[in-house]
Amino acid sequence: MNCINMHSDLLFSVLCQGEKMKEFICDAVLLDMDGTLVDSTEVVIRQWRRWADRHGIPLENILSNSHGVLTIDTMRRVAPNLATAEEAEAFERSETEDVDGVKAVKGASAFLGHLEYHQWAVVTSASRELARVRLLAADLPLPNVLVSSEDVRAGKPDPEGYLMAAKLLGAVPKQCVVVEDSVAGIQAARRAGMSVVGITSTLPAEELDADACISDFSDIRVAKSETHHGLRILVTSA
């Protein structure tokens, strides 16, 4: 199913009668970056492996604690003695210089192309510069609203980032739909009072407490609502 514009409320209603289809009415779509818009798995594993080898930490311990959270929070979990601002900044500088293998998640570019800039934002645990580098490397547009690790006091699962993005877009939190691939990110969206579409790029649907799940953005249709000033999102669940 391709991301296409549809302007018929009737067509949406008919399609929603499908067994695994779900409709969302919203004012804005808030998206995570890594694992959601951008497939950066290769570089993430490569960078954490280098850090793990340097400090003698099992890579598996790091990867099981790193997904969807701030770099400094990962370090606090696996090696509290190394969890300094300087260490986290050095790690992210290394990530910024490494874009080999970074690519867009299938359908992401087309999906964003059907949204106006005031209708979407990126909320990421990465730094602003790393987010910019990875989005450009994946040939995706830079959002007008980008909430990064520098912008929040607490990372996911704290809802601060998603609430900030909604405020910057001028959207009511309960009228926002979040697209996330991590448990921490979904918890953050839930705590912000937002609907959640999980993307199964990292975890299976049964591990994500989402309102609906997709395998990639080819499972989403988007259109302007004829009866609501915002958007209609139709999801074919993974």
C-alpha positions in Angstrom: 0.0 0.0 0.0 1.6 3.3 -1.1 1.4 6.6 0.7 -1.0 8.6 -1.5 -3.3 11.6 -1.0 -7.0 10.7 -0.7 -9.7 13.4 -0.4 -12.8 11.2 0.1 -14.1 10.6 3.6 -16.3 7.9 2.2 -13.3 6.1 0.7 -11.5 6.2 4.1 -14.6 4.9 5.9 -14.9 2.0 3.4 -11.2 1.1 3.7 -11.4 1.2 7.5 -13.8 -1.7 7.4 -10.8 -3.9 6.6 -9.9 -6.3 9.4 -6.5 -4.7 10.3 -7.1 -1.1 9.4 -7.3 1.8 11.9 -8.0 5.5 11.3 -6.6 8.4 13.3 -7.8 12.0 13.2 -5.1 14.3 14.2 -3.6 17.8 13.8 0.1 16.7 13.7 2.3 13.7 13.3 5.4 13.5 15.6 8.1 11.1 14.6 11.1 9.5 16.2 14.2 9.4 14.0 16.5 6.4 14.4 14.6 3.2 13.6 11.5 5.2 12.6 12.4 7.6 9.7 16.0 6.6 9.4 17.6 3.1 9.4 20.9 3.7 11.2 21.3 0.2 12.6 24.7 -0.4 11.0 26.3 2.8 12.3 24.7 2.5 15.8 26.0 -1.1 16.3 29.4 -0.1 14.8 29.8 2.9 17.1 28.7 1.1 20.3 30.9 -1.9 19.4 33.9 0.4 19.2 33.0 2.0 22.6 32.3 -1.4 24.1 35.7 -2.8 23.0 37.5 0.3 24.2 36.0 -0.1 27.7 35.7 -3.9 28.0 31.9 -3.9 28.1 29.8 -6.7 26.5 28.1 -5.2 23.4 24.9 -7.1 24.1 24.6 -5.3 27.5 24.8 -2.0 25.7 22.4 -2.7 22.8 19.7 -4.1 25.2 19.8 -0.8 27.1 20.4 1.8 24.3 17.4 1.8 22.1 15.4 5.0 22.0 17.1 6.7 25.0 19.8 9.4 25.4 23.4 8.4 25.0 24.2 9.5 28.5 21.3 7.4 29.9 22.7 4.3 28.1 26.1 5.0 29.6 24.5 5.4 33.1 22.8 2.0 32.8 25.8 0.0 31.6 28.8 1.9 33.0 27.9 4.6 35.5 31.6 5.4 36.1 31.9 6.4 32.4 28.7 8.4 32.2 30.0 11.9 31.8 28.9 14.7 29.6 32.3 14.7 27.9 32.1 10.9 27.2 28.6 11.2 25.7 29.6 14.2 23.6 32.7 12.4 22.2 30.5 9.4 21.4 28.0 11.5 19.5 30.8 13.4 17.6 32.0 10.0 16.4 28.5 9.1 15.3 28.1 12.3 13.4 31.2 11.5 11.3 29.9 8.0 10.4 27.0 7.8 8.0 28.0 4.6 6.1 24.9 2.5 5.7 22.4 5.2 6.8 19.2 5.1 4.7 15.6 6.1 4.9 13.0 3.6 6.2 10.9 2.4 3.3 8.1 4.9 2.4 9.3 7.6 4.8 10.1 10.2 2.2 6.7 9.8 0.4 4.9 9.9 3.8 6.6 13.2 4.8 5.9 14.5 1.3 2.2 14.4 2.0 2.5 16.5 5.2 2.8 20.3 5.4 5.8 21.5 7.5 3.4 22.7 10.3 1.9 19.2 10.5 5.0 17.2 11.5 8.0 17.2 13.8 10.9 15.0 14.7 11.5 14.1 18.4 14.8 12.3 18.8 17.2 11.2 21.5 20.1 12.2 19.2 21.8 15.6 19.2 20.5 18.2 16.8 23.6 17.9 14.6 23.5 14.1 14.5 19.8 14.3 13.6 20.6 16.8 10.8 23.4 14.6 9.5 21.4 11.4 9.4 18.3 12.9 7.9 20.3 14.5 5.1 22.3 11.2 4.6 18.9 9.4 4.2 17.8 12.1 1.7 14.9 13.1 4.0 13.7 16.7 4.6 14.7 18.6 7.7 11.7 19.5 9.8 10.8 23.0 10.9 10.4 21.6 14.4 13.2 19.3 15.7 13.3 18.4 19.4 16.7 16.9 20.1 18.7 15.7 23.2 19.9 19.3 23.8 16.3 20.6 24.1 15.1 18.4 27.0 16.0 18.0 30.6 14.9 14.3 30.6 14.9 11.9 27.7 12.4 9.3 26.7 10.4 7.7 28.4 9.8 11.2 29.8 7.1 12.9 27.7 8.9 16.3 27.7 10.2 16.0 24.1 6.8 15.2 22.6 5.0 17.8 24.6 7.5 20.4 23.5 7.1 19.4 19.8 3.3 19.7 20.1 3.7 23.1 21.7 6.1 24.3 19.0 3.6 23.2 16.3 0.7 24.8 18.1 -1.0 21.4 18.4 -3.0 20.0 21.3 -1.2 16.9 22.6 -4.3 14.6 22.4 -4.6 15.6 18.7 -1.1 14.3 17.9 -0.1 10.9 16.5 3.4 9.7 17.3 5.3 7.2 15.2 7.9 5.3 17.3 9.9 2.1 17.2 11.1 1.9 20.8 9.4 1.0 24.1 10.9 4.1 25.7 9.5 6.3 22.9 6.1 4.8 23.0 6.0 5.2 26.8 6.9 8.9 26.3 4.1 9.4 23.8 1.6 7.6 26.1 2.6 9.9 29.0 2.1 12.9 26.8 -1.5 11.7 26.1 -0.9 11.0 22.4 -2.0 8.2 20.1 0.9 5.9 19.0 1.7 4.1 15.8 4.5 1.6 16.4 6.9 0.7 13.6 8.3 -2.8 13.8 11.7 -2.0 12.4 13.4 -3.0 15.7 10.9 -4.9 17.9 7.9 -7.1 17.0 4.4 -5.7 17.4 3.6 -7.7 20.5 6.4 -5.9 22.3 5.1 -2.5 21.4 2.2 -1.0 23.4 0.9 0.9 20.4 -2.6 1.7 19.1 -1.6 0.2 15.7 1.7 -1.1 14.2 3.2 -0.9 10.8 6.2 -2.5 9.2 7.2 0.6 7.3 5.6 3.8 5.9 4.1 1.9 2.9 1.4 0.8 5.5 0.1 4.4 6.0 -2.2 6.6 3.9 -2.6 10.3 4.7 -5.0 12.9 3.6 -6.6 16.2 4.6 -9.9 15.5 6.3 -13.0 17.0 4.7 -14.8 17.3 8.1 -11.9 18.2 10.3 -9.3 20.9 9.9 -6.4 18.4 10.4 -5.3 15.1 9.0 -6.8 11.6 8.5 -4.3 8.8 8.9 -5.2 5.3 7.8 -3.0 2.5 9.0 -2.8 -1.0 7.8 -1.4 -2.9 10.8 1.7 -5.0 10.5 
